[in-house]
Amino acid sequence: MKTTLDLPDHLITEVKIRAAKERRKMKDVIAEALEKGLMIFLDTNYLIRGLIKGTEESGHLLRWSETGTELITKSWYH
């Protein structure tokens, strides 16, 4: 999907440098950075909610710590 963003010059410079060093397209570097940033945001929010007793996330974390069951769930990214 095409879109237009107004980004600070220093970010564009960093993207250009990274893309050149890695011989990648700028759009791929930007997409990867957005994806990683979003995943960190979602993971952090999930873990914070997991600290609140009685939440669905705290139940997932408790079961995971006790049994080693799969931690990632569909609700993780809602």
C-alpha positions as CSV (number, residue, x, y, z in Angstrom):
1,M,0.0,0.0,0.0
2,K,1.3,3.4,-0.8
3,T,1.1,6.3,1.7
4,T,2.8,9.6,2.3
5,L,4.4,10.4,5.6
6,D,6.1,13.6,6.8
7,L,9.1,12.4,8.7
8,P,11.9,14.4,10.4
9,D,15.0,14.8,8.3
10,H,17.2,13.0,10.8
11,L,15.0,9.8,10.5
12,I,15.1,9.8,6.7
13,T,18.9,10.3,6.8
14,E,19.2,7.2,9.2
15,V,17.0,5.2,6.9
16,K,19.0,6.1,3.8
17,I,22.3,5.2,5.6
18,R,20.9,1.8,6.8
19,A,19.4,1.0,3.4
20,A,22.7,1.8,1.7
21,K,24.8,-0.2,4.1
22,E,22.4,-3.2,3.9
23,R,21.8,-2.8,0.1
24,R,18.1,-2.7,0.7
25,K,15.3,-0.4,-0.4
26,M,14.3,2.4,1.9
27,K,10.7,1.2,2.0
28,D,11.9,-2.2,3.3
29,V,14.0,-0.6,6.0
30,I,11.0,1.6,7.1
31,A,8.6,-1.3,7.0
32,E,10.9,-3.5,9.1
33,A,11.4,-0.6,11.7
34,L,7.6,0.0,11.9
35,E,7.0,-3.7,12.4
36,K,9.6,-4.1,15.1
37,G,8.4,-1.0,16.9
38,L,4.8,-2.1,16.8
39,M,5.7,-5.6,18.1
40,I,7.7,-4.1,21.0
41,F,4.7,-1.8,21.8
42,L,2.3,-4.7,21.7
43,D,4.5,-7.0,23.7
44,T,5.1,-4.4,26.4
45,N,1.4,-3.6,26.7
46,Y,0.6,-7.3,27.0
47,L,3.2,-7.8,29.7
48,I,2.0,-4.7,31.6
49,R,-1.6,-6.0,31.5
50,G,-0.2,-9.3,32.7
51,L,0.9,-7.7,35.9
52,I,-2.7,-6.8,36.8
53,K,-4.2,-9.7,38.8
54,G,-7.3,-11.1,37.3
55,T,-6.7,-10.0,33.7
56,E,-6.8,-12.5,30.9
57,E,-3.1,-11.7,30.3
58,S,-2.2,-12.5,33.9
59,G,-3.9,-15.8,33.5
60,H,-1.9,-16.6,30.3
61,L,1.4,-15.6,32.0
62,L,0.6,-17.7,35.1
63,R,-0.3,-20.8,33.0
64,W,2.9,-20.3,30.9
65,S,5.1,-20.0,34.0
66,E,3.5,-23.1,35.6
67,T,3.2,-25.3,32.6
68,G,5.4,-23.9,29.8
69,T,2.4,-23.8,27.5
70,E,2.3,-21.5,24.4
71,L,2.3,-17.9,25.5
72,I,1.2,-16.1,22.4
73,T,-2.5,-15.9,21.9
74,K,-4.9,-14.2,19.5
75,S,-5.9,-11.8,22.3
76,W,-2.2,-10.7,22.6
77,Y,-2.6,-8.4,19.6
78,H,-6.1,-7.0,20.1
